[in-house]
Amino acid sequence: MFHSSDWDADNLYFYDPAGNILELIARHTLDNKSNKAFNAQSLLNISEIGIATNDVAKQVEAIQAQINVNPYRWSGELGFAPVGDEHGLFIVVKHGRIWFPDTGVPAEYLPVNVTVEQNGRVKELSFFNEHN
């Protein structure tokens, strides 16, 4: 388990049966505290989706052209850009970048389809291998 003071969150990383890195995030800035025992119903949403790309800035612009989002607490690092807000982020990273926390697993081009609901509107976003 890790604590991020920059993002005021606690994170727990683990692998799913297919070998994907998953993360449970407790964002302390959100008003969703519960005294109930943690179980599957405690999971409120998908908070982050990782996207690997050759050009992080270009991918951020492409996301922004499709939905109304901005970079989130972004340091300006060219290899890493969180885009969205605390309720949902695209973690846009340079292809080959090692996923945090130093997993040794590089970011790969993988097809991802995401349904985003924003202000009552639904938008489908698709990310595919950049060589297609």
C-alpha positions as CSV (number, residue, x, y, z in Angstrom):
1,M,0.0,0.0,0.0
2,F,1.2,3.5,-0.9
3,H,0.2,7.0,0.3
4,S,0.4,9.9,-2.2
5,S,0.4,13.2,-0.4
6,D,0.4,15.0,-3.7
7,W,-2.9,13.4,-4.7
8,D,-4.2,12.9,-1.1
9,A,-4.9,9.2,-1.8
10,D,-4.0,5.7,-0.7
11,N,-3.3,3.1,-3.4
12,L,-3.1,-0.7,-3.3
13,Y,-1.7,-2.4,-6.4
14,F,-2.2,-6.1,-7.5
15,Y,-2.3,-8.3,-10.5
16,D,-5.5,-9.8,-11.9
17,P,-5.6,-13.4,-13.2
18,A,-4.6,-12.2,-16.7
19,G,-1.5,-10.4,-15.4
20,N,-2.8,-6.9,-15.7
21,I,-1.8,-4.4,-13.0
22,L,-4.9,-3.1,-11.1
23,E,-5.1,-0.5,-8.4
24,L,-7.5,0.3,-5.7
25,I,-7.5,4.0,-4.9
26,A,-9.0,5.7,-1.8
27,R,-9.2,9.4,-2.8
28,H,-9.5,11.3,0.4
29,T,-10.7,14.5,-1.3
30,L,-14.0,12.9,-2.3
31,D,-16.9,12.8,0.1
32,N,-17.6,9.1,0.1
33,K,-16.3,7.8,3.4
34,S,-17.9,4.7,4.8
35,N,-17.8,2.8,8.1
36,K,-19.0,-0.4,6.5
37,A,-16.7,-3.4,6.0
38,F,-15.0,-3.3,2.6
39,N,-16.5,-5.5,0.0
40,A,-17.3,-5.5,-3.7
41,Q,-20.1,-2.9,-3.2
42,S,-17.4,-0.5,-1.8
43,L,-16.0,-0.1,-5.3
44,L,-17.6,3.1,-6.6
45,N,-16.1,3.6,-10.1
46,I,-13.2,3.0,-12.4
47,S,-10.9,5.8,-11.3
48,E,-8.0,5.4,-13.8
49,I,-7.4,3.8,-17.2
50,G,-3.9,3.6,-18.5
51,I,-3.2,4.5,-22.2
52,A,0.2,3.9,-23.8
53,T,1.2,6.2,-26.7
54,N,4.1,7.4,-28.7
55,D,3.2,11.1,-28.2
56,V,1.7,11.9,-24.8
57,A,0.8,15.5,-25.6
58,K,-0.9,14.5,-28.9
59,Q,-3.0,11.8,-27.1
60,V,-4.0,14.3,-24.4
61,E,-5.2,16.7,-27.2
62,A,-7.1,13.9,-28.9
63,I,-8.9,13.0,-25.6
64,Q,-9.7,16.7,-25.0
65,A,-11.1,17.0,-28.5
66,Q,-13.6,14.2,-27.7
67,I,-14.6,15.1,-24.1
68,N,-14.4,18.1,-21.9
69,V,-11.4,17.3,-19.7
70,N,-8.2,18.8,-18.7
71,P,-4.9,17.5,-17.3
72,Y,-5.1,16.7,-13.6
73,R,-2.3,17.7,-11.2
74,W,0.1,17.3,-14.1
75,S,3.7,18.3,-13.6
76,G,4.3,18.8,-17.3
77,E,6.3,15.5,-17.5
78,L,6.3,14.5,-21.2
79,G,6.1,10.8,-20.4
80,F,3.1,10.9,-18.1
81,A,-0.1,12.9,-18.1
82,P,-3.2,12.3,-16.0
83,V,-6.3,13.7,-17.8
84,G,-9.8,14.1,-16.2
85,D,-10.7,14.5,-12.6
86,E,-10.8,12.5,-9.3
87,H,-13.9,10.7,-10.5
88,G,-12.2,9.4,-13.6
89,L,-8.7,9.7,-15.2
90,F,-6.9,8.6,-18.3
91,I,-3.3,8.0,-17.3
92,V,-1.6,8.7,-20.6
93,V,2.0,7.4,-20.6
94,K,4.8,7.0,-23.1
95,H,4.9,3.6,-24.6
96,G,7.5,1.5,-22.7
97,R,7.3,3.5,-19.5
98,I,7.4,1.3,-16.4
99,W,4.0,1.3,-14.6
100,F,4.1,2.6,-11.0
101,P,5.2,1.4,-8.5
102,D,8.3,0.2,-10.3
103,T,6.5,-3.0,-11.4
104,G,9.0,-3.7,-14.2
105,V,6.0,-3.9,-16.5
106,P,6.3,-1.5,-19.5
107,A,3.2,0.3,-20.9
108,E,2.0,-1.6,-24.0
109,Y,-0.2,-0.6,-26.9
110,L,-3.4,-2.4,-26.0
111,P,-6.9,-1.8,-27.4
112,V,-9.2,-0.1,-24.9
113,N,-12.8,0.9,-25.3
114,V,-14.2,3.3,-22.8
115,T,-17.8,4.6,-22.2
116,V,-17.7,8.0,-20.6
117,E,-20.8,9.8,-19.1
118,Q,-20.3,13.5,-18.7
119,N,-23.0,16.0,-17.9
120,G,-25.7,13.4,-18.9
121,R,-24.1,12.7,-22.3
122,V,-22.5,9.3,-23.2
123,K,-19.4,9.2,-25.4
124,E,-17.5,6.1,-26.6
125,L,-13.7,6.5,-26.8
126,S,-11.5,3.9,-28.4
127,F,-7.7,3.6,-28.1
128,F,-5.9,1.1,-30.3
129,N,-2.3,0.1,-31.2
130,E,-0.7,3.1,-32.8
131,H,0.5,1.0,-35.6
132,N,-3.0,0.4,-36.9
